[in-house]
Amino acid sequence: MKINQVEFIISAVGPKQYPEDSLPDIALAGRSNVGKSSLINRMIQRKNLARTSSTPGKTQTLNFYRVNEQLYFVDLPGYGYAKVSRTERQVWGKFIEQYLRESGRVKLLILIVDLRHPPTADDQSMYDWLKYYRIPVCVVATKADKIPRSRWQRHLDVTAETLKLDPDDSLVMFSSESGLGKDQLWSVIGQAADLRMP
């Protein structure tokens, strides 16, 4: 996928703020500090359009990035961070659930996990929730560069087994550092969003 144009559009907290065009949304979810912003920046070939934060749990809105006038990447608030209050988590959970279930915009949710470790209980709950509501999902196991190549398959197997991954769902190994998995992930996105890929 050749990236010609990317722009940040809006940080939204409700339907009235969503972009009004009919471009498909590719949503990205994962626990805080799993590397969502780094993945977005690698996918769109920009160094810091999606801002990485040293403070986990800081993203509290749906951040819309328009890519090539073809689709939106939508960065969701990270989950599973202890310092965020229960009340805040409930508020975030409500508007995220409303967006994913009721907006009709989401063509694919990219669930980002850390390849180095088995998926957490929060990761498992998120995946189960997506399957229950039949939201299309692709699991991306990132930080592959932190693991010796000889152990990649073992870690992928643990990821799939822990999540009880549906055989129909893609599992992409990714590195924001090297770009490993970028083309494969764009292929999954292109199919989900019905894009004409070069």
KOLNUMI-718904 format. One line per field, with one value per residue (C-alpha): chain; x, y, z; residue number from 0. Coordinates in pm, 1 decimal, always signed. Layout:
N
kette	[A  ...];
u	[X  ...];
v	[Y  ...];
w	[Z  ...];
nr	[NUM  ...];
% end
This chain:
198
kette	[A  A  A  A  A  A  A  A  A  A  A  A  A  A  A  A  A  A  A  A  A  A  A  A  A  A  A  A  A  A  A  A  A  A  A  A  A  A  A  A  A  A  A  A  A  A  A  A  A  A  A  A  A  A  A  A  A  A  A  A  A  A  A  A  A  A  A  A  A  A  A  A  A  A  A  A  A  A  A  A  A  A  A  A  A  A  A  A  A  A  A  A  A  A  A  A  A  A  A  A  A  A  A  A  A  A  A  A  A  A  A  A  A  A  A  A  A  A  A  A  A  A  A  A  A  A  A  A  A  A  A  A  A  A  A  A  A  A  A  A  A  A  A  A  A  A  A  A  A  A  A  A  A  A  A  A  A  A  A  A  A  A  A  A  A  A  A  A  A  A  A  A  A  A  A  A  A  A  A  A  A  A  A  A  A  A  A  A  A  A  A  A  A  A  A  A  A  A];
u	[+0.0  +153.3  +67.0  +12.0  -185.9  -256.7  -417.4  -543.8  -913.8  -1066.2  -1061.0  -1418.7  -1614.1  -1954.4  -2142.3  -2199.4  -1823.4  -1757.3  -1652.8  -1958.1  -1823.4  -1877.6  -1518.1  -1464.5  -1313.9  -1028.6  -1025.5  -720.0  -743.0  -498.7  -388.8  -206.3  +158.6  +124.6  +244.8  -70.5  +67.0  +396.6  +206.4  -8.7  +297.2  +472.1  +163.4  +117.9  +492.6  +499.8  +729.4  +497.3  +153.4  +3.4  +160.8  +316.8  +279.6  +502.1  +190.3  -14.8  -388.8  -354.2  -555.8  -917.1  -1084.0  -1140.2  -866.4  -952.7  -675.4  -780.4  -553.3  -533.8  -896.2  -980.4  -1027.0  -986.3  -756.3  -934.6  -712.7  -915.7  -820.9  -592.6  -740.0  -615.3  -424.1  -457.6  -410.5  -721.0  -1017.8  -1302.8  -1543.2  -1325.8  -1295.0  -1675.5  -1722.5  -1461.8  -1604.7  -1950.9  -1857.0  -1616.1  -1884.5  -2135.2  -1889.8  -1802.8  -2155.2  -2381.4  -2194.9  -2197.2  -1859.7  -1614.6  -1503.7  -1224.8  -1084.5  -711.6  -649.6  -287.2  -112.6  +251.3  +415.2  +665.5  +398.7  +78.9  -229.2  -355.3  -695.4  -799.6  -684.8  -883.5  -1194.4  -1168.2  -1132.4  -1426.0  -1640.0  -1558.0  -1645.5  -1972.0  -2082.2  -1945.6  -1712.7  -1447.9  -1109.7  -745.3  -498.5  -159.5  +123.6  +375.5  +730.7  +854.5  +1196.0  +1236.4  +1231.5  +1483.7  +1348.4  +1381.9  +1113.5  +860.6  +642.3  +628.9  +512.5  +255.4  +121.3  +87.6  -96.6  -342.8  -397.7  -448.2  -704.8  -866.8  -825.5  -1093.2  -925.0  -1099.9  -932.2  -592.5  -293.8  -18.6  +327.5  +449.6  +744.1  +709.8  +1089.2  +1159.9  +826.6  +783.8  +418.9  +327.5  +243.4  +52.9  -151.9  -228.5  -352.5  -591.2  -708.7  -756.0  -974.8  -1184.7  -1234.0  -1279.0  -991.0  -822.7  -468.8  -186.4];
v	[+0.0  +328.7  +604.5  +936.2  +1132.8  +1096.7  +1347.8  +1352.3  +1444.9  +1451.3  +1315.7  +1203.8  +1090.0  +1039.4  +984.0  +1355.0  +1398.0  +1106.8  +1207.2  +1236.1  +1073.5  +704.8  +581.8  +250.7  +248.4  +21.1  +37.5  -45.5  -171.8  -306.6  -264.8  +52.0  +59.8  -233.8  -18.0  +96.3  +437.7  +288.4  +38.8  +313.4  +526.2  +231.6  +145.7  +502.7  +565.4  +862.6  +900.4  +1061.5  +1140.9  +905.2  +1026.3  +773.6  +849.1  +766.9  +780.5  +460.9  +515.4  +871.5  +827.3  +884.9  +950.9  +789.1  +937.4  +935.9  +938.1  +956.6  +754.0  +816.9  +938.6  +563.3  +471.0  +577.8  +432.8  +480.5  +458.8  +344.7  +414.2  +151.1  -85.8  -262.2  +20.1  +14.6  +387.1  +478.2  +498.2  +251.1  +535.7  +652.7  +296.6  +260.4  +585.8  +490.2  +140.0  +276.3  +503.1  +248.0  -20.5  +219.6  +297.8  -64.0  -206.0  +71.7  +304.4  +66.0  +210.2  -57.6  -298.4  -452.4  -427.7  -484.0  -631.1  -567.1  -797.7  -832.4  -1132.5  -1163.5  -1262.0  -1468.1  -1248.1  -1099.6  -1159.2  -818.9  -926.1  -1248.4  -1062.3  -815.7  -1092.3  -1287.7  -969.9  -902.5  -1259.8  -1246.1  -933.8  -1064.5  -772.8  -869.6  -897.4  -942.7  -1014.5  -847.9  -973.5  -692.3  -642.9  -943.6  -776.4  -831.5  -1211.4  -1436.6  -1554.7  -1917.0  -1856.5  -1668.4  -1967.8  -2086.5  -1743.1  -1724.5  -2064.3  -1947.2  -1634.3  -1836.5  -2097.7  -1843.8  -1645.0  -1964.1  -1795.0  -1861.9  -2028.6  -1774.4  -1479.2  -1357.6  -1356.5  -1124.3  -1106.1  -746.6  -524.2  -147.1  -128.7  -336.2  -321.2  -698.5  -786.2  -446.7  -576.0  -872.9  -645.4  -406.5  -707.4  -803.0  -441.0  -407.2  -714.9  -604.3  -249.8  -364.4  -148.8  -176.7  -264.6  -197.1];
w	[+0.0  -109.8  +136.3  -39.5  +214.7  +584.4  +814.9  +1168.7  +1156.0  +1503.2  +1857.8  +1914.5  +2219.6  +2058.3  +1731.2  +1664.9  +1625.9  +1389.5  +1035.2  +813.3  +497.3  +428.1  +432.4  +615.8  +964.7  +1069.7  +1448.8  +1659.4  +2016.0  +2270.8  +2625.5  +2720.8  +2611.4  +2370.5  +2079.8  +1897.7  +1805.6  +1685.2  +1469.3  +1316.9  +1241.3  +1072.9  +867.9  +742.0  +702.9  +935.7  +1235.3  +1484.7  +1343.6  +1601.2  +1920.9  +2150.0  +2516.6  +2810.8  +3027.3  +2980.4  +2962.6  +2833.0  +2512.6  +2618.9  +2284.2  +1946.1  +1727.3  +1356.6  +1093.3  +726.6  +498.3  +121.5  +122.0  +134.1  +497.6  +858.2  +1117.0  +1449.0  +1754.5  +2056.3  +2419.4  +2566.0  +2820.1  +3129.6  +3295.6  +3673.0  +3742.9  +3544.0  +3779.0  +3755.9  +3673.0  +3384.5  +3254.6  +3261.1  +3069.0  +2809.9  +2783.3  +2715.6  +2426.4  +2278.2  +2291.2  +2134.9  +1855.4  +1781.5  +1805.3  +1682.2  +1446.4  +1149.6  +1048.9  +1161.7  +890.3  +1096.1  +1446.6  +1480.3  +1824.8  +1919.0  +2163.2  +2273.0  +2105.4  +2390.7  +2644.5  +2641.7  +2586.5  +2913.5  +3068.3  +2925.8  +2577.6  +2608.9  +2727.6  +2439.6  +2182.7  +2330.6  +2328.7  +1962.6  +1867.3  +2064.9  +1875.6  +1545.4  +1490.1  +1231.4  +1401.2  +1306.3  +1587.6  +1549.9  +1769.7  +1779.8  +1915.3  +1716.6  +1691.6  +2067.0  +2024.1  +1843.9  +1508.8  +1623.5  +1888.2  +1674.6  +1592.4  +1952.2  +2067.5  +1786.1  +1889.8  +2252.1  +2134.9  +1926.9  +2197.5  +2477.0  +2278.0  +2142.4  +1804.7  +1546.2  +1243.9  +1021.3  +1197.1  +1077.8  +1312.7  +1192.1  +1346.8  +1342.6  +1425.9  +1429.9  +1429.8  +1118.7  +938.2  +956.0  +885.4  +737.3  +389.1  +528.1  +754.1  +467.5  +268.8  +552.8  +582.1  +207.1  +196.0  +494.3  +362.4  +2.1  -120.6  -454.7  -355.0  -602.8];
nr	[0  1  2  3  4  5  6  7  8  9  10  11  12  13  14  15  16  17  18  19  20  21  22  23  24  25  26  27  28  29  30  31  32  33  34  35  36  37  38  39  40  41  42  43  44  45  46  47  48  49  50  51  52  53  54  55  56  57  58  59  60  61  62  63  64  65  66  67  68  69  70  71  72  73  74  75  76  77  78  79  80  81  82  83  84  85  86  87  88  89  90  91  92  93  94  95  96  97  98  99  100  101  102  103  104  105  106  107  108  109  110  111  112  113  114  115  116  117  118  119  120  121  122  123  124  125  126  127  128  129  130  131  132  133  134  135  136  137  138  139  140  141  142  143  144  145  146  147  148  149  150  151  152  153  154  155  156  157  158  159  160  161  162  163  164  165  166  167  168  169  170  171  172  173  174  175  176  177  178  179  180  181  182  183  184  185  186  187  188  189  190  191  192  193  194  195  196  197];
% end
